[in-house]
Amino acid sequence: MSDTPRRSFLQKLIAAATISPRAAVSQPNDGASPEHADWLLNGSPYPARLIRPNNREIALTNGLVSRLFRLTPNAATVAFDDLINNRSLLRSVRPEATIKLNGIELSIGGLLGQPIHNYLLPEWLDSMKADPSAFHFIRAEEGRTKARFPWKKHTEWLTEDLPWPPPGVSLTLHFEASPKTAVADLLVRVHYELYDGIPLFSKWIEIDNRGSSSAILDSFRAEILAVFDETPLEQANASLNVLDPLQPLHVETDYAFGGYMRPNLDNPAVRWIYDPLYTTGINYYNLEKPALLECAPPLGPAIPLEPGTSWSSFRVFELLQDSSEQERRHLARRRMLRTIAPWSQENPIFMHARYAKPEVVRSLVDQCVETGFEMIILSFGSGFNIEDDSPGNLTAMKELAAYAQSKGIALGGYSLLASRGGKPEDQVIDVTTNRPGGAHFGPSPCLASPWGIDYFRKLRAFFAATGMNVFENDGSYPGDCCASTTHPGHRGYDDSQWRQWEIIRDFYRWCRGQGIYLTVPDWYFLNGSSKVAMGYTESNWSLPREYQEIIERQNIFDGTIEKTPSMGWMHVPLMQYQGGGAAATIEPLHEHLDHYERRLADLFGSGVQAAWRGERLYDTDETKAVVKRWVAFYKENRAILNSDVIHLRRPDGRNWDGLLHVNPHQKVCGLAVLHNPTAAELSCRVDFPLYYTGLKDQTVVTIGQDKPHTVKLTRDHHASIQIQIPARGHIPVKFST
């Protein structure tokens, strides 16, 4: 018997098509065949395309992942295949989506009659039937990917030309309502996109009301996939929010909020749930195992579909996880975010100005120019008030913005949205008490209240009037639900979350189209934000400054698991932040220059930017020289430092620690800055895993200021190198082709 793995159903259909999945694929740059090219090193051999294996099926594939649709007797996903590992993910056919209209739930497509739900055999499909009450398929439309919203790039802060939209192909399946239902005048479009060079799908639905009467969209499910979760049962039962459950797909939506700044906690529309049809698992406990992916809002939207209008859902993004190895899984997720949120890779060097007085801001602009900084954010408590729309304030801010921009410095400021209280009639109303309360961050305004509507009007007017191009929106909308029936922007409780999300989504997308850089402490990357906190516990910055060093590097090490270096900010209290007094701060800067330099090395050596919060960046020429030296180091190595990260050793204060930046498309394809937190010089042998640099047999290594020398790699692409790191110091190690 042959030991060749049995090909999946979809692979057989593709092989039967006129073009095989890889026949038109060019050779990868490294000369390896496309069958063995690793997409994380080189995705070019894997362009997305649409094929028709026969007159009953249509498929999206890029040689990494494929999704096959049967089109008759109704349209449904009948295969979802991991082509990298030759495995089928789909075990059961479900509707492509569902919508609940006027209290009645209706399926969009789908097939009935599968005899068992552990696995799916192609020979079962011919005997499966359409649901007579479901929306039925009428036609398919092919196309290319389209931008979700405009992005005005800041190329000066990017180190690679990230395309927007990400290139790929699209497929739209059109459905009409069954004559057996009372919604015959509705048309549903289910959209799919597959991107080049990455095993990543996007999906969303649209509804057109072509009739003469309105309908209430009570709820919807934009995605329903019956796949088997590979997370161990005991882990799945303990918590669905484990750091990295072993589901075969990593799923995010742009309906993301919550204030936790974590993708698995801030994606309330993504649910891995128990499948009531899956009653025949390998043992009884499979009845309790999450094995069904559903993407649906937790509440509502409960909005009217008016005659002659169209409505669109949020976007679902599904990334195939091709390995159980943790670093690779997170490398793939970070690649996904580079692909679908490329503005998050803009990585300016910025500071938080403690005071917004014009003379202080102008002085800071001049210091930024002297040292190479690129942005100033007028901080909380600085006196900056973006809601002050008086002519005098707008004129003053316009003059400051013009001065900064004349020097090449971006300028903007901070505004708090949630947890700010407000008039009772504008606050979030608790559904249980019908009084103000129940918000995620304490007393908070409802975005759809008169105050909220006026707030966003003022923000747009401020940026238009002043020309500022940076906005830090603290306490962004975290998903609060509001029971008010008098707020003009929502009708009641059931539509309040959806309407508030639309308000914040539309504003952030508008900002991105205007070239306004956004930092938002929530997972709004897919709607235009560029940064969240890399690690965030405010009490850390009231600790004695020597403790802050290790914690800072721990936050960077941990934060870059889920984020690229550009996606997180750190914080450095040059002046007192909340408490801790002189022991917690760096001012006077020249008196603590050794510590200041270690903080500069921590941050610029990792590619992670910090909010340097104070009233100046230097106070002496010696201090200025140190700041300039580290800014120059970052800018000289910006391309590799903005690249992805391999985690070498987490800081613990007892031994060396560090990260390795990797990019197979750069001449300097690897860079690590190793830190020694101890009071004695460290002589240590460090093992560098260089697979993701693209290096194979050997590399040219440069340690600190030493002369470059050649090091041979092991068969598994590792280099073992003896390193000396000075006491309380650091040393860069570069790897080149």
ZINORTA-V301068 format. One record per backbone hydrogen bond with DSSP energy under -1.0 kcal/mol. CO is the residue of the C=O (numbers start at 0). NH is the residue of the N-H. E is the energy in kcal/mol with one decimal. If there is no record, write none. Layout:
<<CO NH E> <CO NH E>>
This chain:
<<7 11 -2.0> <8 12 -2.0> <9 13 -2.7> <10 14 -2.5> <11 15 -1.4> <13 16 -1.2> <21 24 -1.5> <27 30 -1.8> <32 35 -2.0> <37 40 -1.6> <37 41 -2.5> <42 45 -2.0> <45 196 -3.2> <48 60 -2.4> <50 58 -2.8> <55 70 -2.8> <57 68 -3.0> <58 50 -2.4> <59 66 -2.3> <60 48 -2.5> <63 82 -1.6> <64 61 -1.3> <65 80 -2.3> <66 59 -2.3> <67 77 -2.5> <67 78 -1.2> <68 57 -1.8> <69 75 -2.0> <74 109 -2.7> <75 69 -2.5> <78 67 -2.5> <79 88 -2.8> <80 65 -1.9> <81 86 -2.2> <86 81 -2.8> <96 107 -3.0> <97 220 -2.5> <98 105 -3.1> <99 217 -2.2> <100 103 -2.2> <103 100 -2.8> <105 98 -2.3> <106 134 -3.0> <107 95 -2.2> <111 128 -2.2> <120 123 -1.6> <121 124 -1.2> <123 126 -1.1> <124 127 -1.3> <128 111 -3.6> <130 133 -1.6> <134 108 -1.9> <135 175 -2.5> <138 173 -2.9> <140 171 -2.6> <142 169 -2.5> <153 156 -1.8> <154 157 -1.0> <156 346 -1.8> <159 161 -1.4> <166 195 -2.7> <167 144 -1.2> <168 193 -2.4> <169 142 -1.8> <170 191 -2.3> <171 140 -2.4> <172 189 -2.7> <173 137 -2.8> <173 138 -1.0> <174 187 -2.3> <175 135 -2.6> <177 180 -2.0> <182 185 -1.8> <184 209 -2.7> <185 176 -1.1> <186 207 -2.9> <187 174 -2.8> <188 205 -2.4> <189 172 -2.7> <190 203 -1.6> <191 170 -2.4> <192 201 -2.3> <193 168 -2.2> <197 199 -2.2> <198 319 -2.8> <199 194 -1.6> <200 317 -2.5> <201 192 -2.2> <202 315 -2.9> <203 190 -3.1> <204 312 -2.6> <205 188 -2.7> <206 310 -2.3> <207 186 -2.3> <208 307 -2.5> <214 304 -3.7> <215 101 -2.3> <215 217 -1.2> <216 301 -1.1> <216 302 -1.3> <218 99 -2.8> <220 97 -1.7> <222 294 -2.0> <224 226 -1.1> <224 292 -3.1> <225 90 -2.7> <231 235 -2.5> <232 236 -2.6> <233 237 -1.4> <234 238 -1.9> <247 320 -3.0> <249 318 -2.9> <251 316 -3.0> <253 255 -1.3> <261 265 -2.3> <266 269 -1.8> <268 295 -1.8> <270 293 -2.8> <272 290 -2.1> <272 291 -1.5> <274 277 -1.3> <276 278 -1.5> <282 285 -2.0> <283 286 -2.0> <284 287 -1.7> <285 288 -1.0> <291 272 -2.9> <292 224 -2.3> <293 270 -2.5> <294 221 -2.3> <302 216 -3.0> <304 214 -1.2> <305 308 -1.7> <308 208 -2.5> <310 206 -2.5> <314 253 -1.4> <315 202 -2.2> <316 251 -2.0> <317 200 -2.4> <318 249 -2.8> <324 328 -2.2> <325 329 -2.1> <326 330 -2.4> <327 331 -2.3> <328 332 -1.6> <329 333 -2.5> <330 334 -2.1> <331 335 -2.1> <332 336 -1.9> <333 337 -2.1> <334 338 -1.7> <335 339 -2.5> <336 340 -1.9> <340 343 -2.1> <341 344 -2.0> <342 345 -1.7> <348 373 -2.7> <348 374 -1.4> <350 376 -2.7> <351 613 -2.1> <352 378 -2.0> <356 360 -2.5> <357 361 -2.5> <358 362 -1.7> <359 363 -2.3> <360 364 -2.6> <361 365 -2.1> <362 366 -2.1> <363 367 -2.8> <364 368 -2.2> <365 369 -2.1> <366 370 -2.1> <367 371 -2.3> <367 372 -1.2> <373 409 -2.3> <374 350 -1.4> <375 411 -1.7> <376 352 -2.4> <377 413 -1.6> <378 381 -1.6> <381 355 -2.4> <384 387 -1.4> <386 388 -1.1> <389 393 -2.3> <390 394 -2.2> <391 395 -2.2> <392 396 -2.7> <393 397 -2.1> <394 398 -2.1> <395 399 -2.0> <396 400 -2.5> <397 401 -2.3> <398 402 -2.2> <399 403 -2.6> <400 404 -2.8> <401 405 -1.8> <403 406 -1.1> <403 408 -2.8> <404 407 -1.1> <409 375 -2.2> <410 468 -1.8> <411 377 -2.8> <412 471 -2.6> <414 473 -2.1> <422 425 -1.9> <425 445 -2.9> <427 436 -2.4> <428 482 -2.1> <429 433 -2.7> <434 429 -3.1> <438 441 -1.2> <442 420 -2.8> <443 427 -2.8> <445 448 -1.8> <447 488 -2.4> <448 452 -2.6> <449 453 -2.0> <450 454 -2.6> <451 455 -2.0> <452 456 -1.4> <453 457 -2.4> <454 458 -2.1> <455 459 -2.0> <456 460 -2.2> <457 461 -2.7> <458 462 -2.2> <459 463 -2.0> <460 464 -2.3> <461 465 -2.5> <462 466 -1.9> <468 516 -2.6> <469 412 -1.3> <470 518 -2.0> <471 414 -2.2> <473 416 -2.2> <474 417 -1.6> <486 489 -1.1> <492 495 -1.2> <494 498 -2.3> <495 499 -2.0> <496 500 -2.3> <497 501 -2.2> <498 502 -1.7> <499 503 -2.2> <500 504 -2.9> <501 505 -2.6> <502 506 -1.8> <503 507 -2.5> <504 508 -2.5> <505 509 -2.0> <506 510 -2.5> <507 511 -2.3> <508 512 -2.0> <509 513 -1.5> <510 515 -2.8> <511 151 -2.1> <516 470 -2.8> <517 529 -2.4> <518 472 -1.7> <519 521 -2.5> <521 523 -2.2> <523 526 -1.5> <523 528 -2.1> <524 527 -1.6> <530 519 -2.4> <531 568 -2.3> <536 539 -2.2> <537 540 -1.3> <538 541 -1.6> <539 542 -1.3> <543 546 -1.6> <543 547 -1.1> <546 550 -1.7> <547 551 -2.7> <548 552 -2.0> <549 553 -2.5> <550 554 -2.7> <551 555 -2.0> <552 556 -2.7> <553 557 -2.9> <554 558 -2.8> <555 559 -2.0> <557 560 -1.4> <558 562 -1.3> <563 566 -1.6> <566 531 -2.3> <568 533 -3.3> <569 610 -2.8> <571 573 -1.6> <571 612 -2.3> <573 586 -2.3> <580 583 -1.5> <582 544 -2.9> <587 590 -1.0> <588 591 -1.2> <591 595 -2.7> <592 596 -2.6> <593 597 -1.8> <594 598 -2.2> <595 599 -2.2> <596 600 -2.6> <597 601 -2.6> <598 602 -2.0> <599 603 -2.5> <600 604 -1.4> <602 605 -1.1> <602 607 -1.5> <608 569 -1.8> <609 611 -1.2> <610 571 -2.2> <610 612 -1.2> <611 351 -1.2> <612 573 -1.2> <612 574 -1.6> <613 353 -2.8> <619 623 -2.6> <620 624 -2.2> <621 625 -1.7> <622 626 -2.2> <623 627 -2.8> <624 628 -2.0> <625 629 -1.8> <626 630 -2.3> <627 631 -2.6> <628 632 -1.9> <629 633 -2.3> <630 634 -2.7> <631 635 -2.7> <632 636 -1.7> <636 640 -2.7> <637 641 -2.1> <639 642 -1.0> <643 661 -2.1> <645 659 -2.7> <648 657 -1.8> <656 674 -2.7> <657 647 -1.3> <657 648 -1.7> <659 645 -3.1> <660 670 -1.9> <662 665 -1.6> <666 668 -1.3> <666 736 -1.5> <668 662 -2.0> <669 734 -2.9> <670 660 -3.2> <671 732 -3.2> <673 730 -2.0> <674 656 -1.5> <677 727 -2.2> <681 724 -2.8> <683 722 -3.5> <685 720 -2.4> <687 718 -2.0> <689 692 -1.5> <690 693 -1.6> <696 712 -3.1> <698 710 -2.9> <699 735 -2.3> <700 708 -2.3> <701 733 -2.8> <702 705 -2.5> <708 700 -3.5> <710 698 -2.3> <713 716 -2.0> <716 689 -2.7> <717 713 -2.5> <718 687 -3.0> <720 685 -2.9> <722 683 -2.8> <724 681 -2.6> <725 728 -1.8> <728 675 -3.0> <730 673 -2.6> <731 703 -3.1> <732 671 -2.6> <733 701 -2.1> <734 668 -1.1> <734 669 -1.5> <735 699 -2.2>>
